Amino acid sequence: MSTPKIVLFYQFTPLADPEAIRLWQQALCEQHGLRGRIIVSPHGINGTVGGDIRQAKRYVRATRSYPAFAAADMKWSDGTGEDFPRLSVRVRPEIVTFGVPEEVRVTAEDGVVDGGARLSPRDVHDLVAARGEDVVFFDGRNRIEAEIGRFSGAVVTDAQTTRDFVPLLDSGRFDHLKDRPVVTYCTGGVRCEVLSGLMRARGFREVYQLDGGIVRYGEEFGDDGLWEGSLYVFDSRMTVEFSEHAAIVGTCARCASPTNEVANYPDILGRELAVLCADCRQEMGTVAVERSAP
């Protein structure tokens, strides 16, 4: 019997021939019957793929056999078997599209150069215990993701895409945070690798990144720590919870009832997402479908 699993991973490392890596990854996924999305760039690789656990493990072993990807942090979660409609492996200028590839410096030894200091989930708790309310959680995701789950008291921007972050930082809107300890966080950690560095380059003096992102935090503390709500994910599941007592922090865009569900809006063909309760989705004939990663 097949056991579906999803693997989320990334590795910042210089790649001299991204197209060759793309062709290899395409063939590797096809060989093992995996679907999902992989982005390759001169800065490294970023991927989420799903399929049978045995084939996924073979894919992970093969990917890690390439020396540049040997240390890639693989995050596993349960899938449904229908999490991705297709396989997409592409080459892009950045593995997370902030729109400033020239600002991102990557080495084989350090990954992203001059990024924020890494904090484990427990380190984050220690920082909050020591510095209290002076600590700022800065959400590095798009606003729709934060509407259904976020760290308590976090700063949530108006970003609709990852490209929006640089203009928001350059606007001066968050300059009042430059002298405070700022903990950036995102789903699996990849966006904050870059975001924390962009913030440091713009004068934020004490910037951290949650190592492994919300996924790693949820594995350790679940819903019994500083996280509140559900986690938005970029596959057909749309959202996941860390426990059966996850808080409901979202509000339906149509009827204002509490919900942590996300769907296309205003209908199945709509290109935007909204927080919508099950009743409103049924009334509108709207279903949750896979969205592209940022």
N, C-alpha and C positions, 0 to 999 in steps of 0.2 A: 504494500500500500504506500502510495506517495505521501511524503510529508513536506508540504510547501514551506519554504523559508525565504526571507528577504535579507540581503546583505547590503549594508550601507558602508561606504568606505571612501577615503581620499588619501592622497599622498602628494605633498608639495616637494618637488624635486626637479631639477633642470632636465628637460628632454630635448635632445638635439633633433630628433626626427619624430614629431608627434604623429605624422601620417602613418609611419610604420607601426607605431604603437596602436593606432586606431585599427589598422587592418588585422593585427594580431588579436586584439581584444574582440573584434567582430567575429573572427573565426573561432575563438575560444568559447564565446557565448553560444554561437550556433552549434558547436560541437556538443555542448552540454545542455542544450535545450533551454537556455535562460533568456528571459526577456527583461527589459528595463532600459535605463538611460546611462550612458557613460560619456563623459566629456574629457577630452584630452587636449592639453595645451602645452606651450613651452614651459609652463609653470608646474606641470604634473598631471594628475588624473583625479577625477571625481566621479563616483558611480553609485548607482542603486540598481541591483538586479535581483530577480526572483525566480525560483523554480524548485525542483525536488532537492531535498537536503543533501542527498548523496552527490548529485551533479554540482550543486552549489559549493560543496566542500572541495570537489575536484577542481572547480574553477578557481577557488581561493588559493589552493596549493599551487596551481599553475601560475597565477598572477604573482604570488609571492616568490616564485622561483626566479623572477626577473630581479636582479640585485637592487635596482632603484626602488622597487616596491616591496622589498622584503620586510620592512617595518610598518607597512600599512596597517592601520587600526581597523579591523573588521568588526562591525556592529551587527548583530543578528537579531531578527525578530520573526515572529510567526506570520506566515502569509496565508493567503486563501487559495492559491493556485491560479487565480485570475487577476493578479495584482497589476499587471502591465499588459496592454493590448499588443505591444510590439517591442522589438529591439531597436534602439537608436544609439549608435556610436558615432560621435562627431568630434571634429577638431575645431577649437575656438581659440581666440586670443587669450582668454582667461578661463580657469575652471569654475570661477564664480564671477559673474559679469557685473562688476562695479563700474566698468567703463573707463578704467585708468590702468591698463596693463603696464604702461611705462613706469608707474609708481611701485609696482610690486617686484621686489628683488627676492630671488630664491636661490639657495645653495643646497648642495647635497648634504652638507653637514647640519645645517640649521633649519632647513625648510624656508619659511618666510622670514626674511631678515627684518629685525627691529619690530616684531609683533609684540603684543601684550604678554606679560608674564602668565604662564599657565598655572591654573589652580585646579586641583582635583575637587570633586564635590565636597569632600570633608574640609579641604583648605578654604573653600568658600564659606562654610559654616564658621570656621575659625576666624576668618577675616571679619565676618559680621559680629561675632562675639567680641572681638577686640575693638572694632571701630563703630559698631552700632549703626545708627541711622545716617551716619556720614557716608556709608557705602551706597553706591548707586548701581542698580542693575539696569543695563542698557540693552534693549531687545534688538538684535541684529537681523530680525526677520521682517517680512512684509506685514503690514498692519492686520490683514485678515487672519494671519496665523496667530497673532497675539490676542485677537478678540476672543478666542476660545481657550487660551491658556497662556500663562506668563508667570514670572516670578513676582512675589508679593511686592507691590510698590514700584514695579519696574517702570522705566521711561520707555514709552512706546511711541515711535515716530509715525509720521503720516506716509511712510514709504509704501508705494504700491509695487515697486520692483526694486531689486538690489541696486540698480543704476541710480535710484533716487538718493542714496545715502551720501554720496560725495557732495551734491548740491546742498543737502540739508546741513551737513557739517560745515560747509563753507559759508552758509548763510549767517552763521553766528548764533543761531537759535539755541545752541547747547553750550555756548562759551561759559556759562555760569557753572558748568560742571568740571571745568578744566583743572581745578585745584582739589577735587575730591577723588577718592578711590572709585574707579569705574570698572565694573565687571560686565564685560560683553558676553552675550550668550546667543546661541542659535540651535538648530535642530541637532546636528551631529558634530558641530565644531568648525566646519570648513569655512563658513562665511566670516566667523570671528577671527580666524587666522589673518585674514586680510583687513577686516574692519578695525581691529585693534591697532594694527600698524598704521592705517590711515588716520586714526584718531591721534596716535602719538605724533605723527608727522605734522599734525595741525595744532599741537600745543597742549594736548591733554597729558598731564604730567604723570599720572599714576593709573595705568590702564592694565587690566587683567583680561584673560579669556578663560571661560569655563572649558577645561580640557574634556573633549569627548561630547560636549554640548549637553542639551537637555536629555538626550537618550542615556548617556552615562549617569547623569544625575538621577534620573528616574530609576535606573537599575539599582542604585545604592539606597536612595531615600524614598522612592515612590511618591506617595501623596502625604507623607508624614514629615515633610521638611518645609522648604520655602517655596516650592512649586505649587501653583494652583491651576486646576483645570485639566484640559485635554491637550494632546500634542497633535498638531496638524502634520500630516505626512503626504508626500508627493506620489501617491499611488492610489489604487481604487478604494483602499480602506478609508482614505481621507483623514480620519482621526484615530488615535489610539489613546488608551488610558493606562495608567500605571497600577491601578488597583480598582476594586469595586466601589471604593468610596471617594472617587475623584470628584472634586468640586465642580459645579456647573457655573461658569463665569460668563458664558456668552448669552446674548439676547437676540431673539429672532428679529430679523430686519423687517418683517411684515406685521407680526402681532405682538412683539415685545415680550413673548414668553421666554422663560429660561431654557437654554439649549446650548449644547456644544457641537451641534452638527453643522456641516458646511456643504453647500451644493452650488451648482451653477445658477445664475440669476440674470435675467428674469425667467429663463426657461432652459430646457436642456441644451438649446443651441447658443445660449448666452455665453459670452466670453469672459464675463466677470464672475467672481465668487461672492457669496454672502452667507452669513450665519442664518440658517433657516431651520425651524423646527420640523419634525416629521409630519405634523398635520398640514402645515403650509406647503411642504414639498409635495405631499399627496394631492392637495387641492390644485396645485399648479402643474402637476404632471412633471415635476422636476426630479431628476435623479442625480446622485453623486457620481461623477466620472473623474478619471485620472487627469491631473493637471501637470504642466511642465514645471520642472524645478527651476529656481531662480538662476 
